[in-house]
Structure formats: structure tokens, C-alpha cells
Amino acid sequence: MTSRPPFTVEYIEPVEIDAEPLPDEFSASRLRRGLIFLALVVVAVAALIVLIPGLASLRDRFSGAQPELLVLAALLQLGSCGSYVVVFRAVFCRLMSWRTSTEIGLAELGANSLVSVGGAGGLALGAWILRRGGLPAAYIARRTVAFFLLTSLANVSFLVLGGLALGTGLLHGSPEHLLGLIPAAAGAVAIGLALGARQVAAVVARRVMSPRVMAASEALGEGVDEALRLLRARDPAILAGAAGYLLFDVAMLGVCFKAFGNDVPPVGVLLVAYLIGQLGGLIPIPGGIGGVDGGLIGGLVLYGVPAADAAVAVIAYRGLLLAIPALLGLPALAILRRRLRDEAHDIAACAPGQSVEVLGRGLVERAQPAVRSAG
């Protein structure tokens, strides 16, 4: 009796063609400028801390850093990156190898460190990679919306839970009950709007009657349906991946407080202030620099954390948060681009038996799933 895996992937021989170039925002020169910008920001922040007399207390705090705790913080950030890869693979396609899923996930995270608008840059890069790999555009659009909603719903759900725990006194740390209840209410409203996005998009499409708006509305509606279907399936990889992506990050922020000898804020305060601060990432600045930092520090101070403690922890946290994904993601993108060019990838396994328009190749027929019964 012999058996073989239920799916086989047809690896297409390399052909002499010019691969479709990356979108302009992800070109090598654009990413290099992003890296240079980040480096200049690091130098500027370091210079300010060293040179300005009024920041002597910050200098003292940074000089007392505990390296072993900073290493732990870096490991927690790796855990967050790994969780992102897990949920990415579970949402988009389990037939891709872990290698391909990891390269795409890390490339997206690296793009988020260098391209503006909180997470949208990475999703756009991932969509281009999947399209170049041979997945249908409609499938990519539907799953991208679902992925964004699932990871966002994880964040907002934790905001609701953390806010309720603070507002009701179940968790301590909030100076006033309203500082817990208001974020919880805002999170509940956000969840309702996300779940009702299909109906809202349909109404907008009917009123505008633009082909582009109608297409976007259809993709949004299908993405919402896909996200709900995946939620109902209670897939452990999606639930654990989406939660881990957030919680490892929050834990890293907490460790950064401890690394400089400061008290870690209560869990509820750390979680709610973190999620409120992330709204600063919507400011269109590469990596959310300035917006996220200010939002995090402001959120922590709002809940009673000393400003100096918050500033030191957030600066260290943000440095690791931007540096690690960029250092992992850019090499992953370079390797993946070479594999895409040589067709040495297994993205096509997610579109078996379909003729799809592959960027840089034209119409390509994908292999059918091969099923062979024992005999």
C-alpha cells in the first residue's frame, strides 16, 4: 500500500522574463530612504537626550539599563512577529509552506516599520506578493479584508475587556472609572461598525453608483463575511495568532519599564493605554514615528504613570519594535523576490486548477490537486 500527499505543487521552470516591479512605495530606493529616516530619528533622539541639560534624569535612567531584560524584550518582539506569521498563514492559505508564509509575513512587518499608515503598507505589499505568486485578485482582496478585520477585532476586543475590568474595579490602576468605561464603550462601538460594514458599504455603493466604489464595496462585504466565517470556525491558529500578535507586544512594553528599573504599570492600565496609543499610528509618518510614541506616552500618563518612566520605556520599546521587523523583513523580502522571479515558491498551491493572471507572466494554468487512493 502506498500513499502520497493529497496536494502536489507544480514548480514552473524559470523563464527569461522581466518580473513585475514592486509598487513604487516598496521599491529598494524607497525602503532605503525609510531606513535612513529611521536612523536619523534614532540619532536625533539620542542627541537630544545627551545634549539637553533638562533631560539629565532620562540620561541616568538609560545608563542604568539592564541588558538581559532588553534581550527578553527583543525575544518577546520575535514572539509577536511569529504570531503574525501564524495568523497570516491561517487566514490566507495553509497550503503554502511555513518558509513562504514566514517570508511574506516578515516582509509585511518590515514594510510596516518603514511605510506609513498603521499596517496598511504591509498589507499592500503582501497583496502584491500573493498576486505575483499567482493567486486570484478577488481571493486576495477578500482575505486581506478578513485578515485586517480579525487582527483589528482582537485589539478592540482586548480594549473592551481591559476597559471594563478597569471601569468596574476588577483590575486596579485607573484613577477614575470613566477612564476604563469610555474606552470599553468606544471599542464596543468599533466592533459593531466592523460587523456592520457590509451593510454600510452597500448603502454607499448604491448612492454613489461608481464602478470603483461598487467593486470596493463588494470586496469589503465579502471580506466581512469571510472574517465572520473564520471566527465561527474558531480556528486555534487564528485566535492564538491574533491574540499573540498583540499580547507579546504589550508584554514587551512592560519589560521595557522593568529594564530601566521602573515599576511596571498594572496590567489593565498597560493594555488599555497601549491600545489607545496605537491610534497615533494612523498619522501618515513612516513607522508611525512621533504619533505612536506620543500616543503611548500620553495614554500612560493619563492613567497615572510618571511621565519620565513612560518616556524611557516607550522610547526603548519603539526602538525594538521598529528595528527588529525591519532587520528581519527586508532580507525576507529580498529572498522572496528572488524566489518569485525564479518561480521557486509554492504560493500557486493555493490556487489549484485555476487559470490566473500572474503579474509579470500573463495567464498561467495551475496544477490540479492530485488525489490518489491506496491500491
Residue, then its C-alpha position, 0 to 999 in steps of 0.5 A: m500500500t502506498s500513499r502520497p500527499p493529497f496536494t502536489v505543487e507544480y514548480i514552473e521552470p524559470v523563464e527569461i522574463d522581466a518580473e513585475p516591479l514592486p509598487d513604487e512605495f516598496s521599491a529598494s530606493r524607497l525602503r532605503r530612504g525609510l531606513i535612513f529616516l529611521a536612523l536619523v530619528v534614532v540619532a536625533v533622539a539620542a542627541l537630544i537626550v545627551l545634549i539637553p541639560g533638562l533631560a539629565s534624569l532620562r540620561d541616568r535612567f538609560s545608563g542604568a539599563q539592564p541588558e538581559l531584560l532588553v534581550l527578553a524584550a527583543l525575544l518577546q518582539l520575535g514572539s509577536c512577529g511569529s504570531y503574525v506569521v501564524v495568523f497570516r498563514a491561517v487566514f490566507c492559505r495553509l497550503m503554502s509552506w511555513r518558509t513562504s508564509t514566514e517570508i511574506g509575513l516578515a516582509e509585511l512587518g518590515a514594510n510596516s516599520l518603514v511605510s506609513v499608515g498603521g499596517a496598511g503598507g504591509l498589507a499592500l505589499g503582501a497583496w502584491i506578493l500573493r498576486r505575483g505568486g499567482l493567486p486570484a485578485a478577488y481571493i486576495a482582496r477578500r482575505t486581506v479584508a478578513f485578515f485586517l478585520l480579525t487582527s483589528l477585532a482582537n485589539v478592540s476586543f482586548l480594549v473592551l475587556g481591559g476597559l471594563a475590568l478597569g471601569t468596574g474595579l476588577l483590575h486596579g490602576s485607573p484613577e477614575h472609572l470613566l477612564g476604563l468605561i469610555p474606552a470599553a464603550a468606544g471599542a464596543v462601538a468599533i466592533g459593531l461598525a466592523l460587523g456592520a460594514r457590509q451593510v454600510a458599504a452597500v448603502v454607499a455603493r448604491r448612492v454613489m453608483s461608481p464602478r470603483v466604489m461598487a467593486a470596493s464595496e463588494a470586496l469589503g462585504e465579502g471580506v466581512d463575511e469571510a472574517l465572520r466565517l473564520l471566527r465561527a470556525r474558531d480556528p486555534a491558529i487564528l485566535a492564538g495568532a491574533a491574540g499573540y500578535l498583540l499580547f507579546d507586544v504589550a508584554m514587551l512594553g512592560v519589560c521595557f519599564k522593568a529594564f530601566g528599573n521602573d515599576v511596571p504599570p498594572v496590567g489593565v492600565l498597560l493594555v488599555a493605554y497601549l491600545i489607545g496609543q496605537l491610534g497615533g499610528l494612523i498619522p501618515i509618518p513612516g513607522g508611525i514615528g512621533g504619533v505612536d510614541g506620543g500616543l503611548i506616552g500620553g495614554l500612560v500618563l493619563y492613567g497615572v504613570p510618571a511621565a519620565d518612566a513612560a518616556v524611557a520605556v516607550i522610547a526603548y520599546r519603539g526602538l525594538l519594535l521598529a528595528i527588529p521587523a525591519l532587520l528581519g523583513l527586508p532580507a525576507l523580502a529580498i529572498l522572496r523576490r528572488r524566489l518569485r522571479d525564479e518561480a521557486h515558491d509554492i504560493a500557486a498551491c493555493a490556487p489549484g486548477q485555476s487559470v490566473e493572471v500572474l503579474g509579470r507572466g500573463l495567464v498561467e494554468r495551475a496544477q490540479p490537486a492530485v488525489r490518489s487512493a491506496g491500491 
